[in-house]
Each structure stands twice: as structure tokens, then as C-alpha cells.
Amino acid sequence: MIPIAKPLIGKEEIEEVEKVLKSGFIAQGPKVAEFEEAFASYVGTEHAIAVSSGTTALHLALLAAGVGAGDEVITTPFSFAATGNCALYVGARPVFVDIDPKTYNINPELIKGAITEKTKAILPVHLYGQPAQMDSINTIAEEHDLVVIEDAAQAHGAMFQDKKVGSLGDMGCFSFYPTKNMTTSEGGMITTNNPEMADKARILRAHGEKERYQHEILGYNFRMTDIAASIGLVQLKKLDGFNQKRIENAEYLTEHIKVLNGIKPPYVSPEVRHVFHQYTIRVEDGKRKDIMEYLNQEGIGTGIHYPIPIYKQKLYQDLGYHDKCPETEKAASEVLSLPVHPALSIEELEKIVISLEAGSENI
Ligand SMILES: Cc1ncc(COP(=O)(O)O)c(C=O)c1O
């Protein structure tokens, strides 16, 4: 089976983990500080705050930005549930705005219509590794005095024009889950140039403590371990190489897939460096299920990112959401992700193309 995702853990990561285990510092310690510094410098921000997951990064970022009960957070419904749930955690209401059908990212033209006096933040997602239209989003945010928090969980190293994601809004949130472009096992990071937000996130990460056993505000235990950070430090050095391989794999797939009937390869905006966390095609005419089953029979792993818009999840239906975002609903019924990860061999890429050719002809 060619898996849809595969973490690439080498000898160096194992050696670094062993060193940390032997050092005695296995919770948050010097390796976390070193990882934060290296990550901030990679992204191009003043600060980086390591946390336990991408979800806790989003949760803390909203708290650090002062988003709370009664506020509204404008975001996309075409994402992993954490994107909407983080607003719920802080007592705010996620307000869903439809996507641009080409990029699958939030459509900036629709954001203005969703702004109310309760709106506090815009939370764009750089879906599949392709940055959202940050120019327009930042302009709208400035006009309406809103905070911008990037959900960069899928986009380590991606760029909008000449800047890396995570440095484009007020804060950026990354996930290091094993399927992501780089991993720490579980883990996450907040990046920001705002010293107050950075300070607040750091305090909230560790039970509201500025000094040991002095709790100024209600905080959490969202810390990263030195074990995870030691993996992250090695992975960060490999990230550009991993991304380059993802981009080349995507180019190969697109070159061969663009001629197939009823299948659309991903669109890449000329303004961005897309790092292909996912390589997601559109299968038109209701043929997705058959193509997917055919590929799976041929030993090719696939994924649907995402089959259900967030507002249609039971949790949101129970909260009274009756939204309708037509482009999101269409995409949810047509998208299909194929393997693009850096561990793929040329033979595996060829097999994906041949199987998709056969599948699209026979179905
Ligand atoms: C877009 C998006 N946001 C947030 C998350 C949450 O990250 P984590 O799984 O590390 O909590 C993920 C990852 O699964 C994601 O893909």
C-alpha cells in the first residue's frame, strides 16, 4: 500500500531523542527554548511559543488576542474541525465564510459581508499548504480593526509573495502532527511579532504562571516536551528539503493528471509558494467514490479533506448552525487527496498516475 502520509523519522531524530532522555530534562526545558528560537528565525518572526498541539496553539492564540465570550471569529468551514472548535473553546462564535473554489481557501470578497460589531478576529487557513489571500485579508482586518490569526497547521515553509506563513498575520499557528510537513510527534507552535501576545501565550501555556507558583490568570498545561522539541529541531533542518520533494512530486502528478477527463489537478496561485501538505484533485460528475475505491484496490492510499463542512458536523448542528456555503459543499463532495509525501519513489508516483489514468477511463 502507498500510504497517503508518512512521517520521515531518521537516525538523527532518534539520536537526539536518546540524548534528551539521558539528560534528565524530559519536560519543557532547554530544547524547547532552542526549538522556539530556530522556528521563529525560520518563519521570520520575533517570537515563537511551543505548545502541545496545533489545536492548543489556536486556542492560546485566540486567548492571547483577547478573543472571548460573545465575540465572533470569521473563518472557513472547509478545514479540520479544530479551526472552528478553537473559537468555541474561548466562548466565541465561529462565523463561516465560503471558499474560493480554485484555491479552497477562504474567499476574501465574502469576508466583509460577515463582519458585525461582534467580530474580533479573522482566522484564515492555508489549506493543503497553499497560503490564503493574505493581502486582502490584512487590508480588511486593518479597516475593521480585527486581529488576524493564521491557521498554518498545514503550511510550514509556505510563502505568500516573499513572506513565510506565520509572519503574515498577528499570530500564526502550526501543527507538528505526524502527517504534517514536519513533525515532533504531537506538537504545535505560535509565531508572532507582537510582544504582548507572545507574553500572554507563554503565561497561558503554563497555568498562568509568570513566576513559579504565582498564578496571575487562568492558564493551562499546553507545554511541549524537550523530547518533542528535539525531534522538531532536526525536522526543521530537513523541512525545506521535504517541501522541495513535495513540490516536485506535485509537479509530476499535475503534468500527467491535467490531461485526464473529469479530473482537475490543484490550482497554484502565482502569488504563493504552495508546499503541498496535500495534493488534492477534484473528481467531477459524482465519480469520486468509484475512483477512490479503484485506487485503494490498486494499493494507493487516498483521503478526503474534508468530507463535511464544519457547520454541518453534529456538534455545530446541535449549536443551531444552518449555514450554506455552496462552494464548500461542492468541494466537500468532489475533492480527493493523493499521496504526495517526500518518501514517494518515482515508481510509486508512476503507479499513482497509471492507476488514476485507468480508473478515470473505466469509470
Ligand atoms: C487546518 C488545521 N488546523 C488545526 C489542526 C490541529 O492540529 P493538531 O492536530 O496538532 O491539534 C490541524 C491538524 O490536524 C489542521 O489540519
The ligand as a Gaussian input file, in Angstrom:
#p B3LYP/6-31G(d) Opt

LIG

0 1
 C       -6.046000      23.139000       9.393000
 C       -5.737000      22.509000      10.720000
 N       -5.918000      23.227000      11.843000
 C       -5.640000      22.723000      13.064000
 C       -5.157000      21.445000      13.210000
 C       -4.932000      20.916000      14.584000
 O       -3.634000      20.456000      14.802000
 P       -3.335000      19.273000      15.847000
 O       -3.814000      18.006000      15.230000
 O       -1.840000      19.310000      16.004000
 O       -4.042000      19.598000      17.105000
 C       -4.919000      20.673000      12.066000
 C       -4.315000      19.344000      12.145000
 O       -4.775000      18.325000      12.249000
 C       -5.251000      21.199000      10.791000
 O       -5.078000      20.485000       9.688000

